[in-house]
Amino acid sequence: MIDIAVVDDDRMLLDGLVSWLGRQQRLRLVGTAATVGGLLARPGAAAEVVLLDLVLRDGSDPEANVRRVRAAGSKVLLISTVTDRARIVAAVAAGADGYLTKDHALDTLVEAVEAVAAGGTAHSPELAFAWANDTGPARPHLAPRERQVLRDYASGLTLKAAARRAGISYHTAKYYLDQVKEKYRQAGRPAPTKVELARRVYEDGLQP
């Protein structure tokens, strides 16, 4: 059973979600609110996953909302009718664990929540499209060899094996990987570990 909370100011949608979630055996709704502040002011332990509307009517900043929810100990799955690529990319870069539009089937929502709760990222065609078409400074430009070494290394290969696949020396592969890490650091999305590099590969749509 996964404890979830919902932050959304669409009363009709929220009522529908509450009714539907009440019949779910894998998800348990532990709180709802129209704002992040309202959710965080509630007593009790933080939900494992928070479904967070990307754009709320209180005018709050989506990135700040993501950071506040994450700081409180919950993972964040963005849900929205908004398909603004820049906002989606910025919110995911701020720490959101996935993004779904509200027209997805509810079974897809359950699968996304389970993926996020397990420590993964909930991908959707909309999120992949947003990352693939993002040209902002948060998405660093990687040279073809840097991208190849990053993908192979993040997929689970050792750096030595990634170098061998690319037909380059270990030291050259390490140089490329160090360049990748530096570019992400300068973009404000540091990824010093293999796990974090793998997340950047998924976030930025760099999979083969």
MIVEXKOL-136288 format. One line per 5 residues: number of its first residue (from 0); their letters; for each residue x, y, z of N, C-alpha, C, O, CB. Coordinates in Angstrom, 1 decimal, padded with zeros to 4 digits. Glycine has a CB too. Layout:
MIVEXKOL-136288
NUM	a	X/Y/Z/X/Y/Z/X/Y/Z/X/Y/Z/X/Y/Z  ...
***
This chain:
MIVEXKOL-136288
0	midia	000.8/-001.2/000.0/000.0/000.0/000.0/000.9/001.2/000.0/001.8/001.4/000.8/-001.0/000.0/001.2  000.6/002.2/-000.9/001.4/003.4/-001.0/000.5/004.6/-000.6/-000.5/004.8/-001.1/001.9/003.6/-002.5  001.0/005.3/000.4/000.3/006.5/000.9/000.6/007.7/-000.1/001.7/008.0/-000.3/000.7/006.8/002.3  -000.5/008.2/-000.6/-000.4/009.4/-001.5/-001.2/010.6/-001.0/-002.2/010.4/-000.3/-000.8/009.0/-002.9  -000.8/011.7/-001.5/-001.6/013.0/-001.3/-001.7/013.7/-002.6/-001.0/013.4/-003.5/-000.9/013.9/-000.2
5	vvddd	-002.7/014.5/-002.7/-003.0/015.3/-003.9/-003.1/016.7/-003.7/-003.8/017.2/-002.7/-004.3/014.8/-004.6  -002.3/017.5/-004.5/-002.4/019.0/-004.4/-003.0/019.4/-005.7/-002.3/019.4/-006.7/-001.0/019.7/-004.1  -004.2/019.9/-005.7/-004.9/020.3/-007.0/-006.0/021.2/-006.6/-006.8/021.0/-005.6/-005.4/019.1/-007.8  -006.2/022.3/-007.3/-007.3/023.3/-007.0/-008.5/023.1/-008.0/-009.4/023.9/-008.0/-006.8/024.7/-007.1  -008.5/022.0/-008.7/-009.7/021.7/-009.6/-010.6/020.8/-008.7/-010.3/019.6/-008.6/-009.2/021.0/-010.9
10	rmlld	-011.6/021.4/-008.2/-012.5/020.7/-007.2/-013.2/019.5/-007.9/-013.3/018.4/-007.2/-013.6/021.6/-006.7  -013.6/019.6/-009.1/-014.3/018.5/-009.7/-013.3/017.3/-009.9/-013.7/016.2/-009.7/-014.9/018.9/-011.1  -012.1/017.6/-010.4/-011.1/016.5/-010.7/-010.7/015.9/-009.3/-010.6/014.7/-009.2/-009.9/017.1/-011.4  -010.5/016.8/-008.3/-010.1/016.3/-007.0/-011.2/015.4/-006.4/-010.8/014.3/-005.9/-009.8/017.4/-006.1  -012.4/015.7/-006.5/-013.5/014.9/-006.0/-013.5/013.5/-006.7/-013.7/012.5/-006.1/-014.9/015.6/-006.1
15	glvsw	-013.3/013.6/-008.1/-013.3/012.4/-008.8/-012.1/011.4/-008.4/-012.3/010.2/-008.3/-013.2/012.7/-010.3  -011.0/012.1/-008.2/-009.8/011.3/-007.8/-010.0/010.7/-006.4/-009.7/009.5/-006.2/-008.5/012.2/-007.7  -010.6/011.4/-005.5/-010.9/010.9/-004.1/-011.8/009.7/-004.2/-011.6/008.7/-003.5/-011.5/012.1/-003.2  -012.8/009.8/-005.0/-013.8/008.7/-005.1/-013.1/007.5/-005.7/-013.3/006.4/-005.2/-015.0/009.1/-006.0  -012.3/007.7/-006.8/-011.7/006.6/-007.4/-010.6/005.9/-006.6/-010.5/004.7/-006.5/-011.1/007.0/-008.8
20	lgrqq	-009.8/006.8/-005.9/-008.8/006.2/-005.0/-009.3/005.5/-003.8/-008.6/004.6/-003.3/-007.9/007.4/-004.6  -010.5/005.8/-003.4/-011.1/005.1/-002.3/-011.4/003.6/-002.6/-011.6/002.8/-001.8/-012.4/005.7/-001.9  -011.4/003.3/-003.9/-011.6/001.9/-004.4/-010.4/001.2/-004.7/-010.4/000.0/-005.1/-012.6/001.9/-005.5  -009.2/001.8/-004.6/-008.0/001.2/-005.0/-007.4/000.4/-003.8/-007.5/000.8/-002.6/-007.0/002.3/-005.4  -006.8/-000.7/-004.1/-006.2/-001.6/-003.1/-004.7/-001.3/-002.9/-004.1/-001.7/-001.9/-006.5/-003.0/-003.3
25	rlrlv	-004.1/-000.7/-004.0/-002.6/-000.5/-003.9/-002.3/000.9/-003.5/-001.1/001.2/-003.1/-002.1/-000.7/-005.3  -003.2/001.9/-003.5/-002.9/003.3/-003.1/-003.9/003.7/-002.0/-005.1/003.3/-002.0/-003.1/004.2/-004.3  -003.4/004.4/-001.1/-004.2/004.9/000.0/-004.0/006.5/000.1/-002.9/007.0/000.2/-003.8/004.3/001.4  -005.2/007.2/-000.1/-005.2/008.6/-000.1/-005.1/009.1/001.4/-006.0/008.8/002.2/-006.4/009.2/-000.8  -004.1/009.9/001.7/-003.9/010.3/003.1/-004.1/011.9/003.3/-004.0/012.4/004.4/-002.6/009.9/003.7
30	gtaat	-004.3/012.6/002.1/-004.5/014.0/002.3/-004.7/014.7/000.9/-004.2/014.2/-000.1/-003.3/014.6/002.9  -005.5/015.8/001.0/-005.7/016.6/-000.2/-005.6/018.1/000.2/-005.8/018.4/001.3/-007.1/016.3/-000.9  -005.2/018.9/-000.8/-005.1/020.3/-000.5/-005.1/021.1/-001.8/-004.8/020.5/-002.9/-003.8/020.7/000.3  -005.5/022.3/-001.8/-005.5/023.2/-003.0/-004.2/023.9/-003.2/-003.9/024.4/-004.3/-006.6/024.2/-002.9  -003.3/023.9/-002.2/-002.0/024.5/-002.3/-001.0/023.6/-001.6/-001.3/022.8/-000.8/-002.0/025.9/-001.7
35	vggll	000.3/023.8/-001.9/001.3/023.1/-001.3/001.4/023.5/000.2/001.6/022.7/001.1/002.7/023.4/-001.9  001.2/024.8/000.5/001.2/025.3/001.9/000.1/024.6/002.7/000.3/024.2/003.8/001.0/026.8/001.9  -001.1/024.4/002.1/-002.2/023.7/002.8/-001.8/022.3/003.1/-002.2/021.8/004.1/-003.4/023.8/001.9  -001.2/021.6/002.1/-000.8/020.2/002.4/000.2/020.1/003.5/000.1/019.3/004.4/-000.3/019.6/001.1  001.2/021.0/003.4/002.3/020.9/004.4/001.9/021.3/005.8/002.5/020.9/006.8/003.5/021.7/004.0
40	arpga	000.8/022.0/005.9/000.3/022.5/007.2/-000.5/021.4/007.9/-000.8/021.5/009.1/-000.6/023.7/007.1  -000.8/020.3/007.2/-001.6/019.2/007.8/-000.8/018.4/008.7/000.4/018.2/008.5/-002.2/018.3/006.7  -001.3/018.0/009.8/-000.6/017.1/010.8/-000.4/015.7/010.2/-001.1/015.3/009.3/-001.3/017.0/012.1  000.6/015.0/010.7/000.8/013.7/010.3/002.0/013.5/009.4/002.6/014.5/009.0/-000.4/013.1/009.6  002.4/012.3/009.2/003.6/012.0/008.4/003.3/012.4/006.9/002.2/012.4/006.4/004.0/010.5/008.5
45	aaevv	004.4/012.7/006.2/004.3/013.0/004.8/003.9/011.8/004.0/004.3/010.7/004.3/005.7/013.6/004.3  003.2/012.0/002.9/002.8/011.0/002.0/004.0/010.5/001.3/005.0/011.2/001.1/001.7/011.4/001.0  004.0/009.3/000.9/005.2/008.7/000.1/005.3/009.4/-001.2/006.4/009.7/-001.7/005.0/007.2/000.0  004.1/009.6/-001.9/004.1/010.3/-003.2/003.0/011.3/-003.2/001.9/011.1/-002.7/003.8/009.2/-004.3  003.3/012.5/-003.7/002.4/013.6/-003.8/002.1/013.8/-005.3/003.0/014.0/-006.1/002.9/014.9/-003.1
50	lldlv	000.8/013.8/-005.7/000.4/014.1/-007.0/000.2/015.7/-007.0/-000.7/016.2/-006.3/-001.0/013.4/-007.4  001.0/016.3/-007.7/001.0/017.8/-007.7/000.7/018.4/-009.0/001.3/018.1/-010.0/002.4/018.3/-007.3  -000.4/019.2/-009.0/-000.7/020.0/-010.2/000.4/020.9/-010.6/000.9/021.6/-009.7/-002.1/020.7/-010.0  000.8/020.9/-011.9/001.9/021.8/-012.3/001.7/023.2/-012.1/002.5/024.0/-011.6/002.2/021.5/-013.7  000.4/023.7/-012.4/000.1/025.1/-012.3/-001.1/025.3/-011.4/-002.2/024.9/-011.7/-000.1/025.8/-013.7
55	lrdgs	-000.9/026.0/-010.2/-002.0/026.2/-009.3/-002.5/027.6/-009.4/-001.7/028.5/-009.7/-001.5/025.8/-007.8  -003.7/027.8/-009.0/-004.3/029.2/-009.1/-003.8/030.2/-008.1/-004.0/031.4/-008.2/-005.8/029.1/-009.0  -003.0/029.7/-007.1/-002.5/030.7/-006.1/-001.3/031.4/-006.7/-000.7/032.2/-006.0/-002.1/029.9/-004.8  -000.9/031.0/-007.9/000.3/031.7/-008.5/001.6/031.2/-008.1/002.6/031.9/-008.4/000.2/033.2/-008.3  001.7/030.2/-007.3/002.9/029.7/-006.8/003.8/029.1/-007.9/003.3/028.7/-008.9/002.7/028.6/-005.7
60	dpean	005.1/029.2/-007.7/006.1/028.8/-008.6/006.2/027.2/-008.7/006.4/026.6/-007.6/007.5/029.4/-008.4  006.0/026.6/-009.8/006.0/025.1/-009.9/007.3/024.5/-009.3/007.3/023.5/-008.6/005.8/024.7/-011.3  008.5/025.2/-009.7/009.7/024.6/-009.2/009.8/024.7/-007.7/010.3/023.8/-007.0/010.9/025.4/-009.8  009.4/025.8/-007.1/009.4/026.0/-005.7/008.5/025.0/-005.0/008.8/024.4/-003.9/009.0/027.4/-005.3  007.3/024.8/-005.6/006.4/023.8/-005.1/007.0/022.4/-005.0/006.9/021.7/-004.0/005.1/023.7/-005.9
65	vrrvr	007.7/022.0/-006.1/008.4/020.7/-006.1/009.4/020.6/-005.0/009.5/019.6/-004.3/009.0/020.5/-007.5  010.2/021.6/-004.9/011.3/021.6/-003.9/010.7/021.5/-002.4/011.2/020.8/-001.6/012.2/022.8/-004.0  009.6/022.2/-002.2/009.0/022.2/-000.9/008.5/020.8/-000.5/008.6/020.3/000.6/007.9/023.3/-000.8  007.8/020.2/-001.5/007.3/018.9/-001.2/008.4/017.9/-001.1/008.3/017.0/-000.2/006.3/018.4/-002.4  009.4/018.0/-001.9/010.6/017.0/-001.7/011.2/017.2/-000.4/011.6/016.3/000.3/011.6/017.2/-002.9
70	aagsk	011.4/018.5/000.1/012.0/018.8/001.3/011.2/018.2/002.5/011.8/017.9/003.6/012.2/020.3/001.5  009.9/018.1/002.3/009.1/017.5/003.4/009.1/016.0/003.4/008.6/015.4/004.3/007.6/018.0/003.2  009.8/015.4/002.4/010.0/014.0/002.5/009.2/013.1/001.5/009.2/011.9/001.6/009.7/013.5/003.9  008.5/013.8/000.6/007.7/013.1/-000.3/008.3/013.1/-001.7/009.0/014.0/-002.1/006.3/013.6/-000.4  008.0/012.1/-002.5/008.3/012.1/-003.9/007.2/012.9/-004.7/006.1/013.0/-004.1/008.5/010.7/-004.5
75	vllis	007.5/013.3/-005.9/006.5/014.2/-006.6/006.2/013.6/-008.0/007.1/013.4/-008.8/007.1/015.6/-006.7  004.9/013.4/-008.2/004.5/013.1/-009.6/003.6/014.3/-010.0/002.5/014.5/-009.5/003.7/011.7/-009.6  004.1/015.0/-011.1/003.3/016.1/-011.6/002.2/015.6/-012.5/002.3/014.7/-013.2/004.2/017.0/-012.4  001.0/016.2/-012.3/-000.1/015.9/-013.1/-000.7/017.3/-013.6/-000.8/018.2/-012.8/-001.2/015.1/-012.4  -001.1/017.4/-014.9/-001.5/018.7/-015.3/-002.2/018.6/-016.7/-002.0/017.6/-017.4/-000.4/019.7/-015.4
80	tvtdr	-003.0/019.6/-017.0/-003.4/019.8/-018.4/-002.5/020.7/-019.2/-002.6/020.8/-020.4/-004.8/020.4/-018.4  -001.5/021.3/-018.5/-000.6/022.2/-019.1/000.5/021.4/-019.8/001.1/020.5/-019.3/000.1/023.1/-018.1  000.8/021.8/-021.0/001.9/021.1/-021.8/003.0/022.1/-022.1/003.7/021.9/-023.2/001.3/020.5/-023.1  003.2/023.1/-021.3/004.2/024.1/-021.5/005.6/023.4/-021.3/005.9/023.0/-020.1/004.1/025.3/-020.5  006.4/023.2/-022.3/007.6/022.4/-022.2/008.6/023.0/-021.2/009.2/022.3/-020.4/008.3/022.3/-023.6
85	ariva	008.7/024.3/-021.2/009.7/024.9/-020.3/009.3/024.7/-018.9/010.2/024.4/-018.1/009.8/026.4/-020.6  008.0/024.8/-018.6/007.6/024.6/-017.2/007.8/023.1/-016.8/008.2/022.9/-015.6/006.1/025.0/-017.0  007.5/022.2/-017.7/007.6/020.8/-017.3/009.1/020.5/-017.1/009.4/019.9/-016.1/007.1/019.9/-018.5  010.0/020.9/-018.0/011.4/020.7/-017.8/011.9/021.3/-016.6/012.7/020.6/-015.8/012.2/021.2/-019.0  011.6/022.5/-016.3/012.1/023.2/-015.0/011.6/022.4/-013.8/012.4/022.3/-012.8/011.6/024.6/-015.0
90	avaag	010.3/022.0/-013.8/009.8/021.3/-012.6/010.5/019.9/-012.4/010.8/019.6/-011.2/008.3/021.1/-012.7  010.7/019.2/-013.4/011.4/017.9/-013.3/012.9/018.2/-012.9/013.4/017.4/-012.1/011.4/017.1/-014.7  013.5/019.2/-013.5/014.9/019.5/-013.1/015.0/019.9/-011.6/016.0/019.7/-010.9/015.4/020.6/-013.9  013.9/020.5/-011.1/013.8/020.9/-009.6/013.6/019.7/-008.7/013.8/019.8/-007.5/012.7/021.9/-009.4  013.3/018.5/-009.3/013.3/017.3/-008.4/012.0/016.5/-008.6/011.9/015.4/-007.9/013.4/017.7/-007.0
95	adgyl	011.1/016.9/-009.5/009.9/016.0/-009.7/010.3/014.7/-010.3/011.3/014.6/-011.0/008.9/016.7/-010.6  009.6/013.7/-009.9/009.9/012.3/-010.3/009.2/011.8/-011.5/009.3/010.6/-011.9/009.7/011.4/-009.2  008.4/012.7/-012.2/007.6/012.3/-013.3/006.6/013.3/-013.7/006.3/014.2/-012.9/007.1/010.9/-013.2  006.0/013.1/-014.8/004.9/014.0/-015.3/003.9/013.2/-016.1/004.3/012.5/-017.0/005.5/015.2/-016.1  002.6/013.5/-015.8/001.5/012.9/-016.6/000.5/014.0/-016.9/000.2/014.8/-016.1/000.9/011.7/-015.9
100	tkdha	-000.1/014.0/-018.1/-001.2/014.8/-018.4/-002.5/014.1/-017.8/-002.5/012.9/-017.6/-001.4/015.1/-019.9  -003.5/014.9/-017.5/-004.6/014.4/-016.8/-005.6/013.6/-017.7/-006.5/013.0/-017.2/-005.4/015.6/-016.2  -005.2/013.5/-019.0/-006.1/012.7/-019.8/-005.6/011.2/-019.9/-006.2/010.5/-020.7/-006.1/013.3/-021.2  -004.6/010.9/-019.2/-004.2/009.5/-019.1/-005.2/008.6/-018.4/-005.9/009.1/-017.5/-002.8/009.3/-018.5  -005.2/007.3/-018.7/-006.1/006.4/-018.0/-005.7/006.3/-016.5/-004.5/006.5/-016.2/-006.1/005.0/-018.6
105	ldtlv	-006.6/006.0/-015.6/-006.3/006.0/-014.2/-005.3/004.8/-013.9/-004.5/004.9/-013.0/-007.6/005.8/-013.4  -005.4/003.7/-014.7/-004.5/002.6/-014.5/-003.1/003.1/-014.8/-002.1/002.6/-014.1/-004.9/001.4/-015.4  -002.9/004.0/-015.7/-001.6/004.5/-016.0/-001.1/005.3/-014.8/000.1/005.3/-014.5/-001.6/005.4/-017.3  -002.0/006.0/-014.2/-001.6/006.8/-013.0/-001.1/005.9/-011.9/-000.1/006.2/-011.2/-002.8/007.6/-012.5  -001.8/004.8/-011.7/-001.4/003.8/-010.6/000.0/003.3/-010.9/000.9/003.3/-010.1/-002.4/002.6/-010.5
110	eavea	000.3/003.0/-012.2/001.6/002.5/-012.6/002.7/003.5/-012.4/003.8/003.2/-012.0/001.6/002.0/-014.1  002.3/004.8/-012.7/003.3/005.9/-012.5/003.6/006.1/-011.0/004.8/006.3/-010.7/002.7/007.2/-013.1  002.6/006.0/-010.2/002.8/006.2/-008.7/003.7/005.1/-008.2/004.6/005.3/-007.4/001.4/006.2/-008.0  003.4/003.9/-008.6/004.2/002.7/-008.2/005.7/002.9/-008.6/006.6/002.5/-007.9/003.6/001.4/-008.7  005.9/003.4/-009.9/007.3/003.5/-010.4/008.0/004.6/-009.5/009.2/004.4/-009.2/007.2/004.0/-011.8
115	vaagg	007.3/005.7/-009.2/007.9/006.8/-008.4/008.2/006.3/-007.0/009.3/006.6/-006.5/007.0/008.0/-008.4  007.2/005.6/-006.4/007.4/005.1/-005.0/008.6/004.1/-004.9/009.3/004.1/-003.9/006.2/004.4/-004.6  008.9/003.4/-006.0/010.0/002.4/-006.0/011.3/003.1/-006.3/012.3/002.4/-006.4/009.7/001.4/-007.1  011.3/004.4/-006.4/012.5/005.1/-006.7/012.9/005.4/-008.1/014.0/005.9/-008.4/013.7/004.4/-006.1  011.9/005.1/-009.0/012.1/005.3/-010.4/011.5/006.7/-010.9/011.2/007.5/-010.1/011.6/004.2/-011.2
120	tahsp	011.5/006.8/-012.2/010.9/008.0/-012.8/009.7/007.6/-013.6/009.8/006.7/-014.4/012.0/008.8/-013.6  008.6/008.4/-013.5/007.4/008.1/-014.3/007.5/008.9/-015.6/007.4/010.1/-015.6/006.1/008.5/-013.5  007.8/008.1/-016.7/007.9/008.8/-018.0/006.6/008.7/-018.7/005.8/007.8/-018.6/009.0/008.1/-018.8  006.4/009.7/-019.6/005.2/009.8/-020.4/005.7/010.3/-021.7/006.7/011.0/-021.8/004.1/010.6/-019.8  004.9/010.1/-022.8/005.3/010.7/-024.1/005.4/012.2/-024.0/006.3/012.8/-024.7/004.2/010.4/-025.2
125	elafa	004.6/012.9/-023.2/004.7/014.3/-023.0/006.0/014.8/-022.4/006.6/015.8/-022.8/003.5/014.8/-022.2  006.4/014.0/-021.4/007.7/014.4/-020.7/008.8/014.1/-021.7/009.8/015.0/-021.8/007.9/013.5/-019.4  008.8/013.0/-022.4/009.9/012.7/-023.3/010.0/013.8/-024.4/011.1/014.2/-024.8/009.7/011.4/-024.0  008.8/014.2/-024.9/008.8/015.3/-025.9/009.3/016.6/-025.4/010.1/017.3/-026.1/007.4/015.5/-026.5  008.9/016.9/-024.1/009.4/018.2/-023.5/010.9/018.2/-023.4/011.6/019.2/-023.7/008.8/018.4/-022.1
130	wandt	011.5/017.1/-022.9/013.0/017.0/-022.8/013.7/017.0/-024.2/014.7/017.7/-024.3/013.4/015.8/-022.0  013.1/016.3/-025.1/013.8/016.2/-026.4/013.8/017.5/-027.1/014.7/017.7/-028.0/013.0/015.1/-027.2  012.8/018.4/-026.8/012.7/019.6/-027.6/013.2/020.8/-026.7/013.0/022.0/-027.1/011.3/019.9/-028.0  013.7/020.5/-025.6/014.2/021.6/-024.7/015.6/022.1/-025.2/016.5/021.3/-025.4/014.3/021.1/-023.2  015.7/023.4/-025.3/017.0/024.0/-025.6/017.5/024.9/-024.6/018.4/025.7/-024.8/016.9/024.7/-027.0
135	gparp	016.9/024.9/-023.4/017.3/025.8/-022.3/018.6/025.4/-021.7/019.2/024.4/-022.0/016.2/025.8/-021.3  019.2/026.3/-020.9/020.5/026.1/-020.3/020.5/024.9/-019.4/021.6/024.4/-019.1/020.9/027.3/-019.6  019.4/024.4/-018.9/019.4/023.3/-017.9/019.7/022.0/-018.7/020.0/021.0/-018.0/018.0/023.2/-017.2  019.6/022.0/-020.0/019.9/020.8/-020.8/021.2/021.1/-021.6/021.2/021.6/-022.7/018.7/020.5/-021.7  022.3/020.7/-021.0/023.6/021.0/-021.6/023.8/020.3/-023.0/023.2/019.2/-023.2/024.7/020.6/-020.7
140	hlapr	024.5/020.9/-023.9/024.8/020.3/-025.2/026.0/019.4/-025.0/027.0/019.7/-024.5/025.2/021.4/-026.2  025.7/018.1/-025.4/026.8/017.1/-025.3/027.2/016.7/-026.7/026.4/016.5/-027.6/026.2/015.8/-024.5  028.6/016.6/-026.8/029.1/016.1/-028.1/028.7/014.6/-028.3/028.5/013.9/-027.3/030.7/016.3/-028.1  028.7/014.2/-029.6/028.3/012.8/-029.8/029.1/011.7/-029.0/028.5/010.8/-028.5/028.5/012.5/-031.3  030.4/011.9/-028.9/031.2/010.9/-028.1/030.8/011.0/-026.6/030.8/010.0/-025.9/032.7/011.1/-028.3
145	erqvl	030.6/012.2/-026.1/030.2/012.4/-024.7/028.9/011.7/-024.5/028.7/011.0/-023.4/030.1/013.9/-024.3  027.9/011.9/-025.4/026.6/011.3/-025.3/026.7/009.7/-025.3/026.1/009.0/-024.5/025.7/011.8/-026.4  027.6/009.2/-026.2/027.7/007.8/-026.3/028.3/007.2/-025.0/027.8/006.2/-024.5/028.6/007.4/-027.5  029.4/007.8/-024.5/030.0/007.3/-023.2/029.0/007.4/-022.1/028.9/006.5/-021.3/031.3/008.0/-022.9  028.3/008.5/-022.0/027.3/008.7/-020.9/026.2/007.6/-021.0/025.9/007.0/-020.0/026.6/010.1/-021.0
150	rdyas	025.6/007.4/-022.2/024.6/006.4/-022.3/025.0/005.0/-021.9/024.4/004.3/-021.2/024.0/006.4/-023.7  026.2/004.6/-022.4/026.7/003.2/-022.2/027.0/003.1/-020.7/026.7/002.0/-020.1/027.9/002.9/-023.0  027.7/004.1/-020.1/028.0/004.0/-018.7/026.8/004.0/-017.8/026.7/003.2/-016.9/029.0/005.2/-018.3  025.9/004.9/-018.1/024.6/005.0/-017.3/023.8/003.7/-017.4/023.0/003.4/-016.6/023.8/006.2/-017.7  023.9/003.0/-018.5/023.1/001.8/-018.8/023.5/000.6/-017.9/022.8/-000.4/-017.8/023.1/001.4/-020.2
155	gltlk	024.7/000.8/-017.3/025.2/-000.3/-016.4/026.6/-000.8/-016.8/027.2/-001.6/-016.0/024.3/-001.4/-016.5  027.1/-000.4/-017.9/028.5/-000.8/-018.2/029.5/-000.2/-017.3/029.3/000.9/-016.8/028.8/-000.5/-019.7  030.6/-000.8/-017.1/031.7/-000.2/-016.5/032.3/000.9/-017.4/032.1/000.8/-018.6/032.8/-001.2/-016.0  033.1/001.8/-016.9/033.7/002.8/-017.8/034.6/002.2/-018.8/034.8/002.6/-019.9/034.4/003.9/-017.0  035.3/001.1/-018.3/036.2/000.4/-019.2/035.5/-000.3/-020.3/035.9/-000.2/-021.5/037.0/-000.7/-018.4
160	aaarr	034.3/-000.9/-020.0/033.5/-001.5/-021.1/033.0/-000.4/-022.0/032.9/-000.7/-023.2/032.4/-002.3/-020.5  032.5/000.7/-021.5/032.0/001.8/-022.3/033.1/002.3/-023.3/032.8/002.6/-024.4/031.5/002.9/-021.4  034.3/002.4/-022.8/035.4/002.8/-023.6/035.7/001.8/-024.7/035.9/002.2/-025.9/036.7/003.0/-022.8  035.6/000.6/-024.4/035.9/-000.5/-025.4/034.8/-000.4/-026.5/035.1/-000.6/-027.6/035.9/-001.9/-024.7  033.5/-000.2/-026.1/032.5/-000.2/-027.0/032.6/001.0/-028.0/032.3/001.0/-029.1/031.1/-000.1/-026.3
165	agisy	033.1/002.1/-027.4/033.3/003.4/-028.2/034.6/003.3/-029.0/034.8/004.2/-029.9/033.3/004.6/-027.3  035.4/002.3/-028.8/036.7/002.2/-029.5/037.7/003.3/-029.1/038.5/003.8/-029.9/036.4/002.4/-031.0  037.7/003.7/-027.8/038.6/004.7/-027.3/039.3/004.1/-026.0/038.8/003.1/-025.5/037.9/006.0/-027.0  040.3/004.8/-025.6/041.0/004.3/-024.4/040.1/004.7/-023.1/039.3/005.5/-023.1/042.4/005.0/-024.3  040.5/004.0/-022.0/039.8/004.2/-020.8/040.0/005.7/-020.4/039.0/006.3/-019.9/040.4/003.3/-019.7
170	htaky	041.2/006.2/-020.5/041.5/007.6/-020.1/040.7/008.6/-020.9/040.2/009.6/-020.4/042.9/007.9/-020.2  040.5/008.3/-022.2/039.7/009.2/-023.0/038.2/009.2/-022.6/037.5/010.2/-022.6/039.8/008.8/-024.5  037.7/008.0/-022.3/036.4/007.8/-021.9/036.1/008.5/-020.6/035.1/009.2/-020.4/036.0/006.3/-021.7  037.1/008.4/-019.7/037.0/009.2/-018.4/037.0/010.7/-018.6/036.3/011.4/-017.9/038.2/008.8/-017.4  037.8/011.1/-019.6/037.8/012.6/-019.9/036.4/013.0/-020.4/035.9/014.0/-019.9/038.8/012.9/-021.0
175	yldqv	035.8/012.2/-021.3/034.5/012.5/-021.8/033.4/012.5/-020.6/032.6/013.4/-020.6/034.0/011.5/-022.9  033.5/011.5/-019.8/032.5/011.5/-018.7/032.7/012.6/-017.7/031.7/013.2/-017.2/032.7/010.1/-017.9  034.0/013.0/-017.4/034.2/014.2/-016.6/033.6/015.4/-017.2/033.1/016.3/-016.5/035.7/014.3/-016.3  033.8/015.5/-018.5/033.2/016.7/-019.2/031.7/016.7/-019.1/031.1/017.8/-018.9/033.6/016.7/-020.7  031.1/015.6/-019.2/029.6/015.5/-019.1/029.2/015.9/-017.7/028.3/016.7/-017.5/029.1/014.0/-019.3
180	kekyr	029.9/015.4/-016.6/029.6/015.8/-015.3/029.7/017.3/-015.1/028.9/017.9/-014.4/030.4/015.0/-014.3  030.8/017.9/-015.6/031.0/019.3/-015.5/029.9/020.1/-016.2/029.5/021.2/-015.7/032.4/019.7/-016.0  029.5/019.7/-017.3/028.4/020.4/-018.1/027.1/020.4/-017.3/026.4/021.4/-017.2/028.2/019.8/-019.5  026.8/019.2/-016.7/025.6/019.2/-015.9/025.7/020.0/-014.6/024.8/020.6/-014.1/025.3/017.7/-015.5  026.9/020.1/-014.0/027.1/020.9/-012.8/026.9/022.4/-013.2/026.3/023.1/-012.5/028.6/020.7/-012.3
185	qagrp	027.5/022.8/-014.3/027.3/024.2/-014.7/025.9/024.5/-015.1/025.5/025.7/-015.0/028.2/024.5/-015.9  025.1/023.5/-015.5/023.7/023.7/-015.8/022.8/023.7/-014.6/021.6/023.9/-014.7/023.2/022.7/-016.8  023.4/023.5/-013.4/022.6/023.5/-012.2/021.9/022.2/-011.9/021.0/022.1/-011.1/021.6/024.6/-012.2  022.4/021.1/-012.6/021.8/019.8/-012.4/022.9/018.8/-012.2/023.1/017.9/-013.0/020.9/019.4/-013.7  023.7/019.0/-011.1/024.8/018.1/-010.9/024.5/016.6/-010.8/023.4/016.2/-010.3/025.5/018.5/-009.6
190	aptkv	025.4/015.8/-011.4/025.1/014.3/-011.4/026.5/013.6/-011.2/027.0/013.1/-012.1/024.5/013.9/-012.8  027.0/013.7/-009.9/028.3/013.1/-009.7/028.3/011.6/-009.6/029.4/011.0/-009.7/028.8/013.6/-008.4  027.1/010.9/-009.5/027.1/009.5/-009.3/026.5/008.8/-010.6/025.9/009.5/-011.4/026.4/009.1/-008.1  026.7/007.5/-010.7/026.2/006.8/-011.8/024.7/006.8/-011.8/024.1/006.9/-012.9/026.7/005.3/-011.8  024.1/006.7/-010.6/022.6/006.7/-010.5/022.1/008.0/-011.0/021.1/008.1/-011.7/022.2/006.4/-009.1
195	elarr	022.7/009.1/-010.6/022.2/010.4/-011.0/022.5/010.7/-012.5/021.7/011.3/-013.2/022.9/011.5/-010.2  023.6/010.1/-013.1/023.8/010.2/-014.5/022.7/009.5/-015.3/022.2/009.9/-016.3/025.2/009.7/-014.9  022.3/008.3/-014.8/021.3/007.5/-015.4/020.0/008.3/-015.4/019.2/008.3/-016.4/021.1/006.2/-014.7  019.7/009.0/-014.3/018.5/009.8/-014.2/018.5/010.9/-015.3/017.5/011.2/-015.9/018.3/010.5/-012.8  019.7/011.6/-015.5/019.8/012.6/-016.5/019.6/012.0/-017.9/019.0/012.7/-018.8/021.2/013.3/-016.4
200	vyedg	020.0/010.8/-018.2/019.8/010.2/-019.5/018.3/010.1/-019.7/017.8/010.4/-020.8/020.5/008.8/-019.5  017.6/009.6/-018.7/016.1/009.4/-018.9/015.4/010.8/-019.0/014.6/011.0/-019.8/015.6/008.7/-017.7  015.8/011.7/-018.1/015.2/013.1/-018.1/015.4/013.8/-019.4/014.5/014.4/-019.9/015.8/013.9/-017.0  016.6/013.6/-020.0/016.9/014.4/-021.2/016.6/013.6/-022.5/016.9/014.1/-023.6/018.3/014.8/-021.2  016.0/012.4/-022.4/015.6/011.7/-023.6/016.8/011.2/-024.4/016.7/011.2/-025.6/014.7/012.5/-024.4
205	lqp	017.9/010.8/-023.7/019.1/010.5/-024.4/019.2/009.0/-024.7/020.2/008.5/-025.2/020.3/010.9/-023.6  018.2/008.2/-024.3/018.2/006.8/-024.6/018.3/006.5/-026.1/017.8/007.3/-026.9/017.0/006.0/-024.0  019.0/005.4/-026.5/019.1/005.1/-027.9/017.7/004.9/-028.5/017.6/004.6/-029.7/019.9/003.8/-028.1
***
